[in-house]
Amino acid sequence: MARDEISHKGRIVEVGPAVTTVSIVSESACAACHASALCSISGMKEKKIEVPTVPGGDFKAGDEVDVMLAASMGMKAVVISYVFPLIVLLALVLALPHAGLGEVATGLCAIAGAALYYFGVWLFRDRLSGGYVFYIRKRQG
């Protein structure tokens, strides 16, 4: 795997003419712990990813694959998901007291500002998701 790619192990669920559905299991950091069966904190979540079907590819349901994404796209996702809302939150927390708002009102407005940011991201999710193209390749051994 190249350094400029992010990879997740997955299993093909369905191969369609335009879209291949791949199931990946997202594990929490403690899911690999030997005591995870006894602990209520550990968790695994199955996610379904839709990947453009490779024309002429020999993929079929049940195949183990690597779901790949360019690392630059991963960094873009981090910026959109974490950096921009942090900037909104900090800007409101620092600016609103100077506008005469109290601490509680400032905190509530800052949280509302971050919530509005995430609502905007949700509204434009289709446009944003167009920039993220996943692809698959067969797992090596």
Backbone torsions as a table, in degrees:
resi	resn	phi	psi	omega
1	MET	NA	134.1	178.4
2	ALA	-74.1	155.1	-179.8
3	ARG	-68.1	-19.0	-176.1
4	ASP	-94.3	21.4	178.9
5	GLU	-131.0	148.7	171.7
6	ILE	-108.8	134.7	-173.9
7	SER	-129.2	141.0	173.0
8	HIS	-132.2	139.0	177.0
9	LYS	-75.9	137.1	179.9
10	GLY	-148.8	174.7	178.4
11	ARG	-129.9	131.8	179.9
12	ILE	-69.2	129.1	178.6
13	VAL	-96.5	-42.9	-176.6
14	GLU	-152.4	140.7	176.3
15	VAL	-115.5	116.1	178.1
16	GLY	-110.0	176.5	-179.2
17	PRO	-66.0	-32.4	-178.1
18	ALA	-111.5	-31.7	-172.7
19	VAL	-131.5	136.8	172.5
20	THR	-108.5	128.1	180.0
21	THR	-96.8	126.8	-178.6
22	VAL	-121.3	135.3	177.5
23	SER	-99.2	125.4	174.3
24	ILE	-119.6	149.0	179.1
25	VAL	-106.6	119.8	178.2
26	SER	-95.2	121.2	-177.7
27	GLU	-108.4	144.1	171.5
28	SER	-73.2	165.4	-175.9
29	ALA	-61.4	-28.6	-176.9
30	CYS	-94.8	3.4	-178.0
31	ALA	-64.8	-25.6	-179.4
32	ALA	-83.1	-5.4	-178.6
33	CYS	-66.2	145.0	-179.0
34	HIS	-65.6	-20.6	-179.5
35	ALA	-99.2	11.2	-174.7
36	SER	-63.1	-27.0	179.4
37	ALA	-68.3	-25.9	-178.9
38	LEU	-94.2	-10.3	-172.6
39	CYS	-102.8	136.1	179.5
40	SER	-87.0	-6.3	-178.5
41	ILE	-79.6	-37.9	-176.0
42	SER	-65.1	150.3	-179.3
43	GLY	-157.8	148.5	175.6
44	MET	-129.7	140.1	-179.9
45	LYS	-131.3	130.9	178.5
46	GLU	-88.7	132.6	178.4
47	LYS	-123.9	143.2	176.8
48	LYS	-105.6	127.6	179.8
49	ILE	-114.7	133.9	175.3
50	GLU	-99.3	124.7	-176.4
51	VAL	-120.5	139.1	175.8
52	PRO	-57.4	133.6	179.7
53	THR	-68.1	134.1	179.5
54	VAL	-79.0	117.6	178.6
55	PRO	-61.8	130.2	179.2
56	GLY	75.2	6.2	179.7
57	GLY	-73.5	154.1	-178.3
58	ASP	-103.4	39.7	178.6
59	PHE	-86.5	144.1	176.1
60	LYS	-143.4	162.4	-179.7
61	ALA	-56.1	135.3	179.7
62	GLY	97.7	-14.0	179.4
63	ASP	-67.2	139.9	172.6
64	GLU	-82.9	127.9	-178.0
65	VAL	-136.4	165.0	168.8
66	ASP	-102.3	127.3	174.5
67	VAL	-92.8	120.9	-171.8
68	MET	-111.8	148.1	174.7
69	LEU	-146.6	140.7	178.0
70	ALA	-62.1	136.9	-178.9
71	ALA	-59.6	-32.7	178.7
72	SER	-63.2	-32.8	177.3
73	MET	-70.8	-33.3	175.9
74	GLY	-65.1	-41.1	177.7
75	MET	-66.3	-37.8	177.1
76	LYS	-61.7	-41.3	178.4
77	ALA	-63.7	-39.7	178.0
78	VAL	-63.3	-43.1	-180.0
79	VAL	-63.1	-45.7	-179.1
80	ILE	-67.2	-38.5	-174.4
81	SER	-82.7	-31.9	-172.3
82	TYR	-122.8	-45.3	-173.0
83	VAL	-71.2	-51.6	-178.9
84	PHE	-60.6	-45.5	178.3
85	PRO	-64.8	-32.2	176.2
86	LEU	-64.5	-40.9	177.3
87	ILE	-62.7	-44.0	178.2
88	VAL	-60.4	-47.5	-179.1
89	LEU	-60.4	-49.0	-179.0
90	LEU	-65.7	-40.2	179.3
91	ALA	-61.0	-42.8	179.5
92	LEU	-69.4	-40.9	179.5
93	VAL	-64.3	-35.5	-179.0
94	LEU	-83.5	-31.5	-174.9
95	ALA	-87.5	-38.4	-173.0
96	LEU	-65.2	-35.6	175.9
97	PRO	-62.4	-32.1	178.0
98	HIS	-71.9	-18.6	177.2
99	ALA	-88.1	0.5	175.7
100	GLY	97.6	6.1	178.6
101	LEU	-80.6	147.5	176.5
102	GLY	-75.3	175.7	-176.9
103	GLU	-63.8	-44.9	-177.8
104	VAL	-65.4	-46.1	179.5
105	ALA	-62.9	-39.6	177.7
106	THR	-62.2	-46.4	179.3
107	GLY	-61.2	-44.4	179.7
108	LEU	-66.0	-40.2	178.1
109	CYS	-66.0	-37.9	179.1
110	ALA	-65.3	-42.5	177.6
111	ILE	-65.3	-41.4	178.1
112	ALA	-63.9	-37.4	177.6
113	GLY	-63.3	-43.9	177.3
114	ALA	-65.1	-39.7	178.4
115	ALA	-63.7	-41.0	177.1
116	LEU	-63.8	-37.9	176.9
117	TYR	-60.2	-50.1	-179.5
118	TYR	-64.8	-33.1	175.4
119	PHE	-64.0	-40.9	176.1
120	GLY	-62.2	-41.2	176.9
121	VAL	-62.0	-41.9	178.7
122	TRP	-63.4	-41.1	179.3
123	LEU	-62.0	-37.2	-177.5
124	PHE	-99.8	20.7	-176.1
125	ARG	-59.7	-36.9	180.0
126	ASP	-66.9	-42.1	178.5
127	ARG	-66.5	-41.4	179.8
128	LEU	-68.1	-39.0	-176.9
129	SER	-69.0	-20.9	178.5
130	GLY	-63.3	-23.2	-179.9
131	GLY	-84.4	-6.9	-177.9
132	TYR	-109.9	106.3	-179.2
133	VAL	-111.8	115.0	175.6
134	PHE	-87.7	154.2	172.2
135	TYR	-143.5	161.6	-176.1
136	ILE	-123.7	156.1	171.1
137	ARG	-147.7	152.7	-178.8
138	LYS	-62.2	143.2	178.1
139	ARG	-70.8	142.3	177.8
140	GLN	-87.1	113.2	175.8
141	GLY	50.4	NA	NA
